Amino acid sequence: MSKNSKRRMQPKQKAVLSLVIFLLITLLCGYTTAFGVGKQHKGRIENIRLGLDLAGGVSITYEVVGDKPTDTEMEDTIYKLQKRVEGYSTEAEVYQQGDDRITVEIPGVSNANEILEELGKPGALTFTTEDGETVLTGSNIKSAEAKTTEENGIKNYVVALTMDEDGAEKFATATAANLQKSIIISYDNEVVSAPVVQTTIENGECVIEGMESYEAAEQLATTIRVGALPLELKELRSNVVGAQLGQDAVSTSIKAGAIGVILICIFMIAVYALPGLCAAIALIAYIILTMLALNGFNVTLTLPGIAGILLSIGMAVDANVIIFTRIKEEIRAGVSVQNAITNGFEKARSAILDGNITTLIAAIVLGLKGSGSVIGFAQTLGIGILLSMFTALVISKILVQSFYALGAKDPKYYGKLREFKSWNYIKASKYCAIFSVVVIALGFIFMPINKANKSINNYLNFSLEFIGGTSVTLTMDDKDDITDEFDKEVCDLVGDIAKTTSVQSQKVMDSNQLVVKTVELTVAQREELQETLEEKYDIKAFATENISSSVSSEMKSDAAVAVIIATICMLIYIAFRFKDIRFGASAVIALMHDVLIVLTAYSVFKLSVGNTFIACMLTIVGYSINATIVIFDRIRENLKEMNAKKDGLDAIVNTSIRQTFTRSINTSLTTFIMVFVLYILGVPSIKEFAFTLMVGVIFGGYSSVCLTGPIWYWMKKRQEKDDKQAAISKKKKK
């Protein structure tokens, strides 16, 4: 064999080697996802932690010790407990029950005693001098954290404390007066530490030294954190509860996801031919990697988390759509297939990176500043974004180039680019804007109508997660009486009497009790419910109690602040990358438009506003920004390639929208397919969530095509007009 023939074989050999390595790695990861590794089956999909809504967990109820607490004391205690139990899971829920009780529900665990032992019994924490004077109480402690320091090669284990403003002032006075004396830290009247004051501490930050191990430091830090509550609590009861959304929620969601992925793969192959097959393979690899990442990072998966995964799957397909559309454009322009592949990936990179990085910024901010379900959403979205970029820019590229090297060199293998007629999108945008204003106004018009509706009595149909409600506990003669059918019948009955769809049920494991939560019931409704249930079923005991919202005012504030900061950060990034603040401003306007449209859906259709509402709105924020970036990227490119003075700025915008129209339609369609299947197959509580996402996807695609580019155009023209007027005024003055 000649040297030239050997050289010709090298690309094929490299392609075969690349495919074999990819196949082996995928099979290994797939095996780990299906069966796990080792005796504990690490990495197995069944080992992914599920939240309270999907799998249940441990429920612990505490009672306040002493006098009746104030509302402020209860709110502060609930919020501090919420932040503390997030160490076990970001999806843990804490809410008030009755006047003086607090319930903590932690998903993904089943041993109540173990949790109680780790969490401890929240009791009274005091800092006193040797003379017995109380210097601080637990309410003055903001944080307590175990740390390791090193000096001259020797490790020291310490506990770092941070105090509030009042505590810092008191501690400064106490340490100044008690140098070389002990400050005694007591928990429930038992001394847990007695560090000696070495110097005056004035900034409200100090460390407790002399711990014999990191474990000892962590134990002391935990004790201080547990005691740093505004109220003293005692355990009342603890038990294991079932899933809030019902046992079928997980299985139906998995089934819907599988069917959705299959339909997307078929669609991609039908539209993009060979590259579509590569995208389908890359998508399967993406899903496998996502499952491994959820296991590896110990993420608790809930319904909001599923929303994050759905969004990232849409973005994973979106990246491939952008790339393959570019490849089609290059081939149609007469470029060779090999160069078209290279150019397609190269030209698509900026849009993919900018779109994903913008959404990643939002995920990072939400993860850092949010709380509760917002953190879970941010975690799954962040993981999904990183993996989607990897699969699109690396795996898809390897696959397409390998198939080309193996002989797929005919342009027909890469699909035919559909050419859309030119359209004056800027002119049509005026009518689109009027339509959007009417739809958004419709949402606000329905709000006072909802307020007057006795069954809602609020501007939106807030669920029990937002406004609290009533907890109904049913005790049967035997635990076998609580069947899935019984559970469903009771929930339907409660929903009919309460005139709401916001109903959650939880089976208390290994007991004869069923707990049903719904919006607040009147005395008459409670009596009607009890009479109806006792007539229809053999109920041993019936009890009702008011419960507070599981989404506290602080958590709502955290979510709002996180979204505002994320929006500002995205605005700054877009303005920096596109070197024009108008791009960022246009993107934010489109984002607000999409959010308000979805709000209209909640208002008009009286959908339940709860945890899924937050997840839906966050999903729309991420989806809207990503879709907008693609059009802006093409405008940026055409501003360099076309002559704005000769062709006109409007022509550049209209051309950019036309060139990205295929991508906008196909991406919206693939994302819609995923959510639509979830809507068709999902349990009732998931259907509302899927419906609002469908609204968001449709109008997100609509705003990207019909509004974002034209908004930028009108802002640009206004700036040019202002600059011209300023120049004329300046000339007149001279």
N, C-alpha and C positions, 0 to 999 in steps of 0.2 A: 504493500500500500504506500502511495506517495505521501510526501509531507503535506502537499496541498489538500489531499483527501482527509488526512488526519485533522488538519486545521478546520476543514468544513464540518467535521463531526463534533467538534468541541461545543458549539452552541447547543446541539441536541443532547449531548452528554450532560452538559450543565443543566439543561431544562429537565431532563429525566431525574438527575440528582436532586434538583430543587423540589420537584414534585414528590419524590420519594421521602425526602426529609420532612416536607410539610405534612404528607400523609401520615408518617409515623408519629410526629408530634401531635397531630390532631387526634389520632387514634388513642395515643397515650392519655391526652387530656380528657378525651371522651370517656375512656375507661375509668379514669379517676372520678369523673362527674357521675357516672352510672353506678360504680361499685365501691369507690373509695380506695384508700391505701392504708395498709396496716390493720391491726386488730380493732382500732377505733373507727376505721373506714373514713379517714380524714379526706375532705374534699367531695364527699358524696353529696348529691343534690338534696337528699332527704335530711342532711345535717344542717342545712341553712336554717338559721333561726327565724321563726315566724312571729309576727306581732300578735297582740291581743285580738285584733280583728280577724286574723286568719287561723290562729291556733290556740288562743287562750294563754293562761299562765297562772301565776300566784296572785291571790288577792288578800291583802292584809288590812284590817280595819283598826285604827287607833282611836282612843278616846282621850279627850283633854282632862288633865288632872286639875282639880281646884274649881274656882268660880267659872261662871259662864264667860267664854271669851268674846271679845269684840270682833266685828267683821274684819277689821284691819289686821288683827292678830291672826285670825284664821287664814286670810289671804296671804300674809307674809309667810306663815308656816307652810302652807300648801306650795307656794312657789319655791321655798328653800328645799322642801322635800322633793319636789319635781326635779330640781337641778341635781340633787344628790342621787336619786335613783336612776338618773341618766347614765350613771357609771355602770349600771347593770344593762340598761338598754335605753337608747334614745327614744324608743316608742312607749316607755312606761307612762302610765296615767295616774294622776293624783287629783282627787276631787273631794269636796265636802259632802258629808252624809248627815242629815239632821242638823242640829244646832252645834254639837260639840264633838263630832266624829269626822275623821279623815280616812279615806280609803286609798290605798296604794295598790295598783295593779301592775305587775311586772311580767312581760311576755317572755316566752322561750325557756321558762324554767318550770319545774314541777314539784320541787321540794320546798315546801313552805318553811319548815323548821330550819333548813340550811340558810335560806334568805334572811330569816329573822335573826339567826346567829351572826351572819355577816353584817346585816344592816344595824343590828343592835336595837335596844329599846330606847327610843328618844326620851331622855330624862333631863334633870336639871344639871347644868354645868356652871361652876363658879370658880373665880380666881380670887384667892384671899391671901392676906399677909399673915405672917407668923402670929400677929396680935389678934387675928380673927376678923379683921375688917375686909369686907367684900369689895374688891377692886373692879372686877368685871363679871358679867354674866355671859352666857352663851350667845345672847342676841348681839353682843358687841363684836363677835368674831365673824369676819367675812369669809376667810378661807383658812384651811389647815392642810398642809401637804408634806409628805415624807420626801426627803431629799438626801443625796449622797454627795459629800464634799471630800476633797483630797488635799492634804497638806504634808509636804515632805514624804510623799509616797504612802502615807497612812490614810486610809479611808475613815471618814467620820459620818455617822448617821444622825440626821437632825430632823426636826419638825419645824417647818417655816409657817409662821402665823401672820395673818394680815387682819387688822382691826378696822372698824368703822371710825368716823371722825370723832364721835363722842368717846369711844373706847381708847383711841390714841391719846386723847387729852388726859383721860383718867390714868392710863398706864404710864404716861410720862411723869405725872406727879407721884405715882406709887413707886416707880423704880428709882426716882431721885431720892425718895425718903427711905428706901430699903436696900441700899447698896450692900452687897455681900450677905444679904438675907434671902430667904426662900420666898417665892410666890407659889402658894399651894393650889394646884389644879384638882378640883374635886368633881366627881361625876356621881350623881345620886348619893351624895354624902360619903363617897369612898374616894380616897386620895389616889389619883392615877399618875401624878407626877409632881415633883417639888423642885423645879430648877432654881439655882441661885442667881440673883441679879448681879451681873458683872459691871454693867454701866447703865447710865440713864438712857432710856429708849424713847425718842421723841417723835419718830415718824410713823408710828403705828405698825411697824414691821419688826419682827424679832424671830430668833431661832431658839429652839430647845435642844441643847446638846447633850452628849453623854449616852445616847442610845446604843445598846449592845449589838444591835443588828438592824438591817433595813426593815425586817418584818416587825420588830418592836416599834420602830419609828412609824411605820404604816398603821399599826394597831392603835398607837396613841393619837395619830392624826385622825383616824376614823372615829375614835371615841369623841374627840373634840368636835368634829364635824357633826356627829349625831346629836351632840348636846347643844350645838349652836342653833337652837330653834327658839322662836319667840314664845312658844308654849311647851309645857311639859306634857308628854303623851304616854299612854300605857296601851299595851296591846289588848285588844278586845277579842278578836278572832282572826283566824287565817285559814284559807282553804285554796284549793286548786279549781280554776274555772275554765269553761270551754270557750271556743271562738265566738266573738261578738257577731260576726257576719254569718255564722252557721258553718256546719261541717262541709258543705258543698262548695264553699267559696274558693278554696284552693284548687280542688279538682277541676272545677269549671273554668277557672282562670288559666290553668295549665293547658287544658284542652283547647280553649279559645286561642291561646298564644301559639300552640303547635299548628292549628289550622291556619291562623293568620300568617305565620312564617311560610308555610307551604304555598299559600296563595300568592304571597309576595315573590317567592322564588319563581313560580310559574309566570307571573307577570314580568319579572325582570328578564327571564329567558326569552319570552315572547317578544318583548320590545327591543332588547339589546343583544339578542343572539348569543354568541360565544362570550362576550364580556358579561352578559347577564348571568350565564352559568357560573362564571368566576365570582360574580357578586353573591350568588346563592351559596356557593361553597364558603366564601368569606363570611357570610352572615351566620352560617352554622358554626363556624369557628368562633365568631364573635360571641354567640350565645353560650358556647361551652366555656370560653374564657371568662365571661361575665359570671357564670355560676361558680367557677373556681374562685374568682375574686370576692364574691359575696361570702363564700366560706372562709377564705383566707383572712379577710378583714373583719370577720365576725359581725357582719351587718345584719341588723334585724329587719326582715322584709315584711312590709305592711302594704295596704292598698296604695298609699302615697308612693311607696317604694316601687310598686308595680308601675305606677304612672311614670316614674323616672326611667324605668327600663323601657317602657313603650316609647317614650320620647327619644331615648338614645338609639333604639332600633330604627326608628324613623330617620334619625340623623346619620346612622351607619349606612342606610340605603341611600340617603340624600347625597352623601359624599360620592358614592359609586355612580349615581345618576349624573352628577356634575362632571365627573371624569369621562364617562362613556359618551355623554352628549358632546363633550369637547373632541373626543376621538372621531365621532361621526362628522363633526364640522371640518376637521382637518382632512379627512378622507374625501369629503365632498369638494373641498378646495383644491383637490388634485395632489395632495401630499401622499407619499408612499405609506403603506400600512405601518411599517416599522417606525417611521418618523412620526406618524399620526399618534401612535401609542405613546411615544416619548413626549411629544408636544402636549398631548391630552392630559397626562399626569402633571406635567410641568405647569400648564396654564390653569389647571384646576386647583393647584396647591394653595394659592393665596386665598381663594374663596373658602376652601375647606378649613384652613388654619384660622382665618379671621372669624368665621362663623362659629367654629367649635371653641376657640379661645374665649370669644365673647360670652358664650353660654357657660363655659367653665368658670369664668370670673363670677358669674351669678351663683353657680353652685358652691364655690369656695366661700363667698360672702354669706350665703344662706347657711352653710355649715358652721361657720364661725359665730355668726350673730343670732341665728335662729335657735329654737328649742323645740323639743318634742318631735312631732311628725315632720316638721320642716327639716330637721337634721337628717332624718332617714331618707327623705326625698333627695336632699343635697348629696348624700353619700352615694346612693345608687346612680344618680345623674352624673356625678363626677367620674365615677368608675366607668360608666357607659361611654362618656365622651372620649376619655383617653383610649379606651379599647376600640371605639368606632374609628377614630383617626388612625390607629395602628392597623386595623384590618383593611381599611380603604387604601391608605397610602403605601402599605408594605405588602400585606398578603394579596390583595387584589392585583397589585402591580406584578408580583412574582408569578401569579397564576396566568395573567394575560400574556406576559412576556414568554413564559414557558410554553404555553400553547402555540404562540406564534413561532417559536423556535422549532417546535415539533411539526410544523407544516401548515398551520392555520394562517395562511398569508393572503387569502382571497378577501377582498373588501366586503363581499357578501356575508362573511362570517361575523361582521361587526355591526350589522343592522343598517337600516336605511333611515336617514335623518328626515323627519317630517317637517316640511316647510310651512310655516304659518304666514298668512297674509299680513301685510303691514297694516297697522291700526293706529289711529291717533289716540293713544292712551291718555295723553295729557288733556285733550279736549273732553274725553269721556269721563275723566276723573272728577269733573265738576258735578256730574250727575251721580257718580258713585258717592261723592262726599255728602250730597243731599240725602241719598238713600241711607247712608250710615248714620247721619244725624237723626233721621226719622226713627230708625231702629233703636238707637241708644235712648232717644227721648221716650220711646215706648216703654222701655224698662223703668224709667223714672216715673212715668205716668201710672204704672201698675203698682208702684210702691205704696202710695197712700190707699189704693184700693185694697191691697193686702192688709194694711194696717186696720182698715175698717172690717175686714173679714174676721168673724169671731173665732174661727178655727185656727187662724194664724196670729192675729192680733199684733203684728209687727210688720215692718217694711219688707222684710224678707222672711222666708220660712226657716228661721233659725232652729237647728236641731238641738238635742240635749247636750251635745259636746260644747255648744256655744252659750246656751242660756240655762243649762241644768234642766231638771225635770223630776220625775218620780221613779223610784225603784220599787218594783213589785216582787216580793219573794213568795213563791208557792212551795209548800211542803206537802209531799204526797205520802201515801202509806208505804210505798216501796220505790226504790230507785229505778226499777224496771218499768215503772209507770211513765217515766220521762223519756219517751221515744222521740225520734225526729218528727214524726207526724204530730204528736202532741205539742211539741215545741212550736211547729209552724202554725198550728191551729190557735194556740194561745197568742202568738205574736199578731196574727191576723185579727183576732178579737180585740186585742189591746189597741191596734191601729185603727180599727173601726170606731171604737168608743172615743179614743183620743182625737180622731179625725186627723191622723198624721201618718206619714210613711217612715218617720224616724222612730224605729223600734229596734232595740238590740236585746238579744237573749244570751244568757250564759248558763250552761249547766255546771253545777257544783259537783266536781268529780267525786265518785265513790260516796255519794250522798243521795238523799231523796228530795233535793231542792233544785228549783229552777228560778233564776233571777232574770226578770224582764225590766229593761229600762226604756222609758219613753219621755215625751214632753210632760210638763207639769199637769197633773190631773186635778180637777176640782173635786170637792167632797162628794158631789153627786155622781161624778164619773167613777170615783173609787168605789162607791157603794154599788153602782150598776155593774161594774166589773166583777166585784166580789160575788154578787148575787148570781150573775150569769155563769161564772166559773164554778161556783158551788152547785148550781143546778145541773151543769153539764158534766162535771168531773168529780171524782171522789177526793176532794182536797182536805188534807189534815189541818193545815194552817195557812192563813193568808195575812200578809203584812205589807204595808206601804210606807215609804219614807221619801222625803224630799232629798235630792242630791244636787250639788252644784255642778257647774260646767267643768268638763275635764280640760277644756282650753281656757286657761285663766286669762285675766286681763293683761298680765305680764307677758304671757306667751303670745297673745295677739299683738301686743306692743313690740315684742321681739321680732315677730314675723314682718310687721309693717316697717320697722326700722331696717331690717335686713333687706327687704325688697327695695326700699328707697336708696340705701347705700349701694346695692347691686346695680340699680338703674343708673346711678351717677357714675359708678366705675365703668359700666358698659359705654355710657355716653363719652367719657374721657378716652377710653380705648379706641372707639370708632373714630372719634375726632382726630386722634393721634395717627392712627393707621391710614386714614383717608385724607389727612391734612385739610379737613374742612369740617368745622363744627356743625354745619348744616346737615351733613350725613347723620351725625349722631342725634341731632334734634329730630330729624325726620323719622329715624328708627324708634325713638322714644314715643313720638306722637302715634305711630302705627301700633306700638306696644300697648299704649293706653287705649287706643281704639279697640283692639282685640279683647282686652280685659273687660272693657265696658260692654261689648257685645255679649260676652259670656255672662256678665252680670244681668243683662237683659233676659237671657234665657232662664236664669234662676228666678228672676222677678215675675216674668210672664207665666212660666210653667209651674211656679210655686214649688221649685225643687228644694230639697233639704240642704240647708247651709251648715255644714259641719266640718270635720277633718278633711273630707274629700273635697270640700270647697277650696281649702288652702292648697291642697295638692293640685287641683285642676288649674287654679290661677297661676301657680308657679310653673306648671307645665306649659301653659299658654305663653308665659313670659319667655321661656327658653325657646319654644318653637317659633314664636313670632320674630325674635331677634335673628335666629339662624336663617330663616327664609328671606329676611330683608337683606342680610349681608350679601347674599349671592347676586342680587340685582345691583347693589351698590358696587360690588367688585367689577361687574361688567361695565357699569357707567364709568368707573375709574379707568378701566382699560381703554374704552372707546374715546374718552377725553384725550388720551395720548395719540390714538390712531386716527381719529376723525378731526376735522377742522370745525371748531365750534362757530367761528365767524362765517365760514362758507356754508357748512351744512346746517347750522342752526343748533342751538342747545336742545330745542325740543326734539329734533331729529335724533340726536344722540341718545336722549332718554327713551324715546319710542323704540329705537333700534335695540337698545339694551334690554328692554322689557320683552321685545319679540324674540330676541336670541335666547333668553332664559325662560321663555314661556313653557317650553317642553319640560324643563326641569321642575318648574313650579307646579305644573299639573301632575306630573308623575310622582313627585315627592309627596304632595298632598294626598294623592290616591293611595300610595303604599301605606302611609301612616293611617289614613282613613280605614283601610282594610283591616288593620290590626285592631283598631278601636271598635269598628263595626261588628266584627266577630265576637269581641268581648261583650258588646251590647246584646247580641242575639243569644249567646250561650250563658251569660253571667247570671248570678243570682240577683233578685230584685234590688238589693242594696248597691250592687255594682252597676246595674243598668243606668241609674241616674248619673253616676260618675262617668260612664262611657258616653252617655248622651251629650253631656256638657263638653267632653273632650272632642266629640265629633263636630259640635258647633264651633269650637275653637279652631280645629284644623281647617274647616271650610272657610271661615272668615279670616284665618291667618293667611291662607293662600290668596284669598281675595284682596286683602289689604296690601300684601307684598306686590301683587301685579298691578292693582288699580290705584293705590294711594301713595306708597312710599316714594317711588321715582317722581311722580308728579309733585308731591309735597316738596321734595328737594328742589325740583325745577322752579316752582313758584317762589321759594325762599331765595334761590340763586338770582332769579330775575329781579326780585325786590331789592336785593343787595346791589345789583348792577345799576338799578334805577336810582337808588340812594347815592351811590358813588358818583353817578353822572350829575345829579343835582348838586352834590357837594363840590364837584369840579367846576360847574357853572357859577356857583356862588363865590367860589374862590377867585375865579377869573374876573367876575364883576367887581370884587373888592379891589383887585389890582388896577 
